[in-house]
Amino acid sequence: MAGVILLGFTGAGGERTDVLAHLTGFAMGALAGLAHATLRIPRGRVAQARSGVVALVVLALAWARALSAV
């Protein structure tokens, strides 16, 4: 619910906003969170740091691809 509210406040205002991309990104994040919570994925400081680095790299690649398509 918070993601939908945040999209409404910040992301759905412009004519060039890709709402479907925001919604599918939110859905994939929710699925990844659910998988992480239910599966036997390693936990601890090293796993947390590794996950953070992977998240930042994926975010940087997504922004690079989005900006190159403009």
N, CA, C and O atoms as CSV, one atom per row, in Angstrom:
chain,resi,resn,atom,element,x,y,z
A,1,MET,N,N,0.820,-1.183,0.000
A,1,MET,CA,C,0.000,0.000,0.000
A,1,MET,C,C,0.869,1.253,0.000
A,1,MET,O,O,0.556,2.234,-0.674
A,2,ALA,N,N,1.952,1.212,0.753
A,2,ALA,CA,C,2.837,2.371,0.808
A,2,ALA,C,C,3.452,2.657,-0.558
A,2,ALA,O,O,3.630,3.819,-0.923
A,3,GLY,N,N,3.780,1.611,-1.316
A,3,GLY,CA,C,4.341,1.808,-2.652
A,3,GLY,C,C,3.361,2.482,-3.588
A,3,GLY,O,O,3.758,3.331,-4.387
A,4,VAL,N,N,2.105,2.128,-3.507
A,4,VAL,CA,C,1.076,2.742,-4.352
A,4,VAL,C,C,0.898,4.209,-3.965
A,4,VAL,O,O,0.761,5.065,-4.839
A,5,ILE,N,N,0.898,4.502,-2.684
A,5,ILE,CA,C,0.772,5.885,-2.222
A,5,ILE,C,C,1.979,6.698,-2.668
A,5,ILE,O,O,1.828,7.826,-3.137
A,6,LEU,N,N,3.167,6.138,-2.528
A,6,LEU,CA,C,4.373,6.839,-2.956
A,6,LEU,C,C,4.358,7.092,-4.458
A,6,LEU,O,O,4.766,8.166,-4.901
A,7,LEU,N,N,3.902,6.141,-5.239
A,7,LEU,CA,C,3.774,6.340,-6.684
A,7,LEU,C,C,2.798,7.473,-6.977
A,7,LEU,O,O,3.037,8.291,-7.865
A,8,GLY,N,N,1.723,7.517,-6.246
A,8,GLY,CA,C,0.748,8.581,-6.439
A,8,GLY,C,C,1.313,9.951,-6.106
A,8,GLY,O,O,1.005,10.928,-6.788
A,9,PHE,N,N,2.132,10.036,-5.071
A,9,PHE,CA,C,2.717,11.317,-4.680
A,9,PHE,C,C,3.810,11.774,-5.631
A,9,PHE,O,O,3.900,12.959,-5.950
A,10,THR,N,N,4.639,10.848,-6.086
A,10,THR,CA,C,5.839,11.266,-6.811
A,10,THR,C,C,5.917,10.815,-8.253
A,10,THR,O,O,6.548,11.494,-9.062
A,11,GLY,N,N,5.309,9.709,-8.608
A,11,GLY,CA,C,5.605,9.134,-9.912
A,11,GLY,C,C,4.532,9.202,-10.963
A,11,GLY,O,O,4.823,8.975,-12.137
A,12,ALA,N,N,3.312,9.501,-10.603
A,12,ALA,CA,C,2.237,9.398,-11.579
A,12,ALA,C,C,1.806,10.748,-12.139
A,12,ALA,O,O,0.756,10.841,-12.773
A,13,GLY,N,N,2.589,11.786,-11.919
A,13,GLY,CA,C,2.162,13.117,-12.311
A,13,GLY,C,C,2.491,13.519,-13.729
A,13,GLY,O,O,1.742,14.287,-14.334
A,14,GLY,N,N,3.571,13.033,-14.274
A,14,GLY,CA,C,3.989,13.499,-15.586
A,14,GLY,C,C,3.472,12.631,-16.712
A,14,GLY,O,O,3.116,11.470,-16.508
A,15,GLU,N,N,3.437,13.207,-17.902
A,15,GLU,CA,C,2.968,12.437,-19.055
A,15,GLU,C,C,3.988,11.414,-19.513
A,15,GLU,O,O,3.630,10.468,-20.215
A,16,ARG,N,N,5.267,11.576,-19.132
A,16,ARG,CA,C,6.317,10.650,-19.542
A,16,ARG,C,C,6.603,9.584,-18.480
A,16,ARG,O,O,7.565,8.827,-18.609
A,17,THR,N,N,5.787,9.520,-17.449
A,17,THR,CA,C,5.981,8.536,-16.393
A,17,THR,C,C,5.478,7.174,-16.848
A,17,THR,O,O,4.347,7.043,-17.315
A,18,ASP,N,N,6.320,6.171,-16.709
A,18,ASP,CA,C,5.953,4.812,-17.087
A,18,ASP,C,C,5.366,4.111,-15.863
A,18,ASP,O,O,6.088,3.491,-15.082
A,19,VAL,N,N,4.060,4.219,-15.710
A,19,VAL,CA,C,3.380,3.665,-14.544
A,19,VAL,C,C,3.486,2.144,-14.529
A,19,VAL,O,O,3.653,1.547,-13.465
A,20,LEU,N,N,3.392,1.517,-15.690
A,20,LEU,CA,C,3.505,0.058,-15.742
A,20,LEU,C,C,4.874,-0.401,-15.241
A,20,LEU,O,O,4.967,-1.415,-14.549
A,21,ALA,N,N,5.926,0.326,-15.579
A,21,ALA,CA,C,7.262,-0.027,-15.090
A,21,ALA,C,C,7.336,0.098,-13.569
A,21,ALA,O,O,7.951,-0.736,-12.906
A,22,HIS,N,N,6.715,1.130,-13.022
A,22,HIS,CA,C,6.701,1.282,-11.570
A,22,HIS,C,C,5.946,0.132,-10.909
A,22,HIS,O,O,6.398,-0.417,-9.905
A,23,LEU,N,N,4.807,-0.225,-11.469
A,23,LEU,CA,C,4.002,-1.297,-10.875
A,23,LEU,C,C,4.693,-2.657,-10.977
A,23,LEU,O,O,4.672,-3.435,-10.024
A,24,THR,N,N,5.304,-2.945,-12.129
A,24,THR,CA,C,5.996,-4.227,-12.246
A,24,THR,C,C,7.244,-4.262,-11.370
A,24,THR,O,O,7.593,-5.313,-10.833
A,25,GLY,N,N,7.909,-3.137,-11.223
A,25,GLY,CA,C,9.052,-3.085,-10.314
A,25,GLY,C,C,8.633,-3.331,-8.873
A,25,GLY,O,O,9.310,-4.044,-8.133
A,26,PHE,N,N,7.512,-2.734,-8.483
A,26,PHE,CA,C,6.992,-2.965,-7.141
A,26,PHE,C,C,6.616,-4.430,-6.944
A,26,PHE,O,O,6.911,-5.017,-5.903
A,27,ALA,N,N,5.960,-5.021,-7.954
A,27,ALA,CA,C,5.557,-6.429,-7.856
A,27,ALA,C,C,6.772,-7.343,-7.744
A,27,ALA,O,O,6.773,-8.281,-6.947
A,28,MET,N,N,7.807,-7.072,-8.538
A,28,MET,CA,C,9.004,-7.910,-8.477
A,28,MET,C,C,9.714,-7.751,-7.128
A,28,MET,O,O,10.241,-8.723,-6.587
A,29,GLY,N,N,9.727,-6.543,-6.592
A,29,GLY,CA,C,10.306,-6.335,-5.269
A,29,GLY,C,C,9.548,-7.089,-4.197
A,29,GLY,O,O,10.145,-7.672,-3.292
A,30,ALA,N,N,8.222,-7.074,-4.303
A,30,ALA,CA,C,7.399,-7.807,-3.341
A,30,ALA,C,C,7.637,-9.307,-3.455
A,30,ALA,O,O,7.728,-9.998,-2.440
A,31,LEU,N,N,7.738,-9.814,-4.678
A,31,LEU,CA,C,8.008,-11.244,-4.874
A,31,LEU,C,C,9.395,-11.627,-4.361
A,31,LEU,O,O,9.563,-12.682,-3.750
A,32,ALA,N,N,10.378,-10.782,-4.607
A,32,ALA,CA,C,11.729,-11.066,-4.116
A,32,ALA,C,C,11.754,-11.059,-2.591
A,32,ALA,O,O,12.415,-11.897,-1.977
A,33,GLY,N,N,11.041,-10.120,-1.978
A,33,GLY,CA,C,10.955,-10.077,-0.520
A,33,GLY,C,C,10.271,-11.302,0.056
A,33,GLY,O,O,10.699,-11.852,1.071
A,34,LEU,N,N,9.207,-11.721,-0.602
A,34,LEU,CA,C,8.493,-12.928,-0.162
A,34,LEU,C,C,9.387,-14.161,-0.298
A,34,LEU,O,O,9.427,-15.004,0.599
A,35,ALA,N,N,10.099,-14.265,-1.416
A,35,ALA,CA,C,11.006,-15.399,-1.611
A,35,ALA,C,C,12.104,-15.400,-0.557
A,35,ALA,O,O,12.457,-16.450,-0.020
A,36,HIS,N,N,12.635,-14.239,-0.267
A,36,HIS,CA,C,13.711,-14.146,0.729
A,36,HIS,C,C,13.209,-14.524,2.112
A,36,HIS,O,O,13.935,-15.131,2.899
A,37,ALA,N,N,11.961,-14.161,2.408
A,37,ALA,CA,C,11.404,-14.457,3.727
A,37,ALA,C,C,11.070,-15.933,3.897
A,37,ALA,O,O,11.129,-16.451,5.012
A,38,THR,N,N,10.721,-16.622,2.809
A,38,THR,CA,C,10.261,-18.005,2.944
A,38,THR,C,C,11.316,-19.051,2.592
A,38,THR,O,O,11.267,-20.170,3.103
A,39,LEU,N,N,12.260,-18.706,1.735
A,39,LEU,CA,C,13.275,-19.679,1.339
A,39,LEU,C,C,14.455,-19.662,2.304
A,39,LEU,O,O,14.607,-18.737,3.101
A,40,ARG,N,N,15.268,-20.675,2.223
A,40,ARG,CA,C,16.454,-20.753,3.083
A,40,ARG,C,C,17.618,-20.025,2.421
A,40,ARG,O,O,18.540,-20.639,1.883
A,41,ILE,N,N,17.546,-18.727,2.477
A,41,ILE,CA,C,18.591,-17.881,1.902
A,41,ILE,C,C,19.546,-17.514,3.028
A,41,ILE,O,O,19.101,-17.180,4.126
A,42,PRO,N,N,20.845,-17.568,2.778
A,42,PRO,CA,C,21.807,-17.243,3.840
A,42,PRO,C,C,21.563,-15.858,4.419
A,42,PRO,O,O,21.277,-14.901,3.699
A,43,ARG,N,N,21.681,-15.779,5.721
A,43,ARG,CA,C,21.493,-14.503,6.414
A,43,ARG,C,C,22.764,-14.165,7.177
A,43,ARG,O,O,23.603,-15.033,7.421
A,44,GLY,N,N,22.896,-12.939,7.541
A,44,GLY,CA,C,24.057,-12.482,8.277
A,44,GLY,C,C,24.638,-11.240,7.630
A,44,GLY,O,O,24.124,-10.747,6.625
A,45,ARG,N,N,25.712,-10.742,8.217
A,45,ARG,CA,C,26.308,-9.490,7.744
A,45,ARG,C,C,26.843,-9.595,6.327
A,45,ARG,O,O,26.638,-8.686,5.523
A,46,VAL,N,N,27.515,-10.669,6.012
A,46,VAL,CA,C,28.102,-10.817,4.675
A,46,VAL,C,C,26.994,-10.927,3.624
A,46,VAL,O,O,27.069,-10.285,2.576
A,47,ALA,N,N,25.979,-11.728,3.895
A,47,ALA,CA,C,24.866,-11.862,2.957
A,47,ALA,C,C,24.123,-10.544,2.800
A,47,ALA,O,O,23.692,-10.206,1.697
A,48,GLN,N,N,23.969,-9.800,3.877
A,48,GLN,CA,C,23.298,-8.504,3.821
A,48,GLN,C,C,24.100,-7.519,2.975
A,48,GLN,O,O,23.530,-6.802,2.152
A,49,ALA,N,N,25.397,-7.479,3.170
A,49,ALA,CA,C,26.253,-6.585,2.388
A,49,ALA,C,C,26.231,-6.974,0.910
A,49,ALA,O,O,26.145,-6.111,0.037
A,50,ARG,N,N,26.307,-8.250,0.642
A,50,ARG,CA,C,26.271,-8.736,-0.750
A,50,ARG,C,C,24.938,-8.362,-1.409
A,50,ARG,O,O,24.922,-7.925,-2.561
A,51,SER,N,N,23.845,-8.525,-0.704
A,51,SER,CA,C,22.533,-8.170,-1.240
A,51,SER,C,C,22.424,-6.676,-1.506
A,51,SER,O,O,21.831,-6.259,-2.502
A,52,GLY,N,N,22.994,-5.873,-0.620
A,52,GLY,CA,C,22.982,-4.427,-0.815
A,52,GLY,C,C,23.762,-4.013,-2.038
A,52,GLY,O,O,23.319,-3.144,-2.789
A,53,VAL,N,N,24.918,-4.616,-2.255
A,53,VAL,CA,C,25.728,-4.302,-3.431
A,53,VAL,C,C,24.998,-4.710,-4.700
A,53,VAL,O,O,24.977,-3.958,-5.674
A,54,VAL,N,N,24.403,-5.887,-4.696
A,54,VAL,CA,C,23.653,-6.353,-5.869
A,54,VAL,C,C,22.492,-5.397,-6.158
A,54,VAL,O,O,22.244,-5.058,-7.315
A,55,ALA,N,N,21.782,-4.962,-5.115
A,55,ALA,CA,C,20.662,-4.037,-5.310
A,55,ALA,C,C,21.133,-2.723,-5.915
A,55,ALA,O,O,20.486,-2.194,-6.819
A,56,LEU,N,N,22.242,-2.193,-5.434
A,56,LEU,CA,C,22.757,-0.933,-5.978
A,56,LEU,C,C,23.207,-1.083,-7.426
A,56,LEU,O,O,22.991,-0.184,-8.239
A,57,VAL,N,N,23.825,-2.202,-7.751
A,57,VAL,CA,C,24.267,-2.433,-9.134
A,57,VAL,C,C,23.065,-2.548,-10.064
A,57,VAL,O,O,23.061,-1.967,-11.149
A,58,VAL,N,N,22.046,-3.294,-9.645
A,58,VAL,CA,C,20.845,-3.439,-10.469
A,58,VAL,C,C,20.169,-2.077,-10.657
A,58,VAL,O,O,19.721,-1.758,-11.758
A,59,LEU,N,N,20.094,-1.286,-9.606
A,59,LEU,CA,C,19.503,0.040,-9.703
A,59,LEU,C,C,20.287,0.932,-10.663
A,59,LEU,O,O,19.695,1.626,-11.490
A,60,ALA,N,N,21.602,0.917,-10.558
A,60,ALA,CA,C,22.442,1.723,-11.451
A,60,ALA,C,C,22.279,1.284,-12.904
A,60,ALA,O,O,22.196,2.128,-13.796
A,61,LEU,N,N,22.232,-0.013,-13.150
A,61,LEU,CA,C,22.040,-0.508,-14.510
A,61,LEU,C,C,20.670,-0.127,-15.063
A,61,LEU,O,O,20.545,0.216,-16.239
A,62,ALA,N,N,19.647,-0.186,-14.220
A,62,ALA,CA,C,18.293,0.180,-14.659
A,62,ALA,C,C,18.232,1.654,-15.041
A,62,ALA,O,O,17.636,2.015,-16.056
A,63,TRP,N,N,18.858,2.514,-14.216
A,63,TRP,CA,C,18.863,3.950,-14.527
A,63,TRP,C,C,19.689,4.225,-15.783
A,63,TRP,O,O,19.301,5.055,-16.605
A,64,ALA,N,N,20.803,3.550,-15.938
A,64,ALA,CA,C,21.632,3.747,-17.132
A,64,ALA,C,C,20.855,3.368,-18.383
A,64,ALA,O,O,20.898,4.073,-19.391
A,65,ARG,N,N,20.155,2.264,-18.311
A,65,ARG,CA,C,19.360,1.827,-19.482
A,65,ARG,C,C,18.206,2.790,-19.739
A,65,ARG,O,O,17.919,3.119,-20.890
A,66,ALA,N,N,17.550,3.237,-18.690
A,66,ALA,CA,C,16.419,4.163,-18.856
A,66,ALA,C,C,16.878,5.486,-19.456
A,66,ALA,O,O,16.214,6.034,-20.337
A,67,LEU,N,N,17.990,5.992,-18.990
A,67,LEU,CA,C,18.481,7.278,-19.501
A,67,LEU,C,C,19.049,7.177,-20.906
A,67,LEU,O,O,19.043,8.156,-21.651
A,68,SER,N,N,19.538,6.006,-21.272
A,68,SER,CA,C,20.065,5.843,-22.639
A,68,SER,C,C,18.932,5.712,-23.653
A,68,SER,O,O,19.148,5.930,-24.845
A,69,ALA,N,N,17.721,5.357,-23.200
A,69,ALA,CA,C,16.584,5.196,-24.104
A,69,ALA,C,C,15.876,6.528,-24.373
A,69,ALA,O,O,15.002,6.603,-25.237
A,70,VAL,N,N,16.247,7.564,-23.645
A,70,VAL,CA,C,15.572,8.863,-23.795
A,70,VAL,C,C,15.972,9.540,-25.029
A,70,VAL,O,O,15.499,10.641,-25.309
